[in-house]
Amino acid sequence: MQMKESEYKTGAQTMMPPRKRNGGRAARWKMFFTMVVEALLRRKSRMLVALLAVAVGAGVISGMVTVYREVPAQLGREFRAYGANLVLLPAQGQTFDAAALEKARTALAGYDIVGLAPFLYERMEVNKMPIMTGGTDFAELQKVAPYWLVNGAYPAAGSRDVLLGASVAARIAREPESLIGQTVTLSAGEGKAMRQFTVSGIVTTGGKEEEFAYVDLAALQDLAEVPGAVTVAQLSIVADGERFAAAEQAITDAGAGLAPQEVQQIAHSEFSVLGKLQVLILLVTLIVLVLTLICVTTTMMAVVTERRREIGLKKALGASNANIVIEFLGEGCVLGALGGILGSGLGYAFAQSVSQNVFSRGIAFAPGIAIFAVVLSIVVTGIASLIPVRIATAVDPAIVLRGE
């Protein structure tokens, strides 16, 4: 069966145009980008100023966002030098089993725990003097309370060493430092066994800790005949407000018989400082955005003024307002993309410098923040181009080409 010539032509026309349309669209896009790039290169000085403004703006914004994301955790860890921010008390009774702490630690899997120090407090006799004595894990204690100043050394785990508070040492001897290395006796009271402990150091904190004596937790449990008992535990955890509350709830739901209690003086001060810091970062970011917007708008308006004859000629040759709008918006978006890419690198270097100099820790590169900086730069330059574009579309080719 033969196909008619008209049918053959119709079929050919049906098949061929998509390929031509695709090729034509690619050619148009290529020409469009060529025009945009050439327009930017012809005015290097002005566009360089705009590019630097966008790059600086993007750099400050990406740096601030990185700081906004990373610094709360860094600053929260620095706050841990002031002590624990959560205390674990027995939900019932006066003590709880040490195994409950393992349940609490398991419930906090995924949280940044700096330290978890258990304490058992018993009134003991130190050289026949009634002294409140605390048993603890000294390795965890140094993580939870790094502000303790010890003249001498902390007792070793499982040792028969004792750490005396400055006030206690002053009661025992006129020259407290002379006690370091000396032997003292500890007893649970009248008729109880007495044991010899060596003074390893004297602790000064400026607080009530100076009125206590401290020994290894297992040693005090054995001396007081309360195996596995713990009176209280101090937990130092890095977490913001919502995550901190979630950590408290996780401990409560763990079924360990513990009642978490926030150390309000430390926790509230931390949250207050972090909140103010985040507000400051937000304000600086908004100010930088506005300044970048003004700078790019001013530059683009000057460019439009210089190109009035060119715009008028294009309109006279048949270019529509839509074509003019797309061209100038394209120039602004290309400028924003280049500035955003350059600025995101500068912002990461800025954030890395802040973290290293202030917290002595590095910051990992976040691709999401870099993409955000580039997209935001494109949006800002696009918005900044709206007023100049409106001026460009208002150009009357007849008036401009007459030289008026």
Secondary structure as UniProt FT lines:
FT   HELIX           5..42
FT   HELIX           44..79
FT   HELIX           80..82
FT   STRAND          86..90
FT   STRAND          96..97
FT   HELIX           99..107
FT   TURN            108..110
FT   STRAND          112..126
FT   TURN            127..128
FT   STRAND          129..136
FT   HELIX           138..144
FT   TURN            146..147
FT   STRAND          149..152
FT   TURN            157..158
FT   STRAND          161..165
FT   HELIX           166..172
FT   HELIX           176..179
FT   TURN            180..181
FT   STRAND          183..187
FT   TURN            190..191
FT   STRAND          194..204
FT   HELIX           208..211
FT   STRAND          213..216
FT   HELIX           217..223
FT   TURN            224..225
FT   TURN            227..228
FT   STRAND          229..230
FT   STRAND          232..238
FT   HELIX           241..253
FT   TURN            254..255
FT   STRAND          258..262
FT   HELIX           264..306
FT   HELIX           308..316
FT   TURN            317..318
FT   HELIX           321..359
FT   HELIX           367..384
FT   HELIX           386..393
FT   HELIX           397..401
FT   TURN            402..403
//
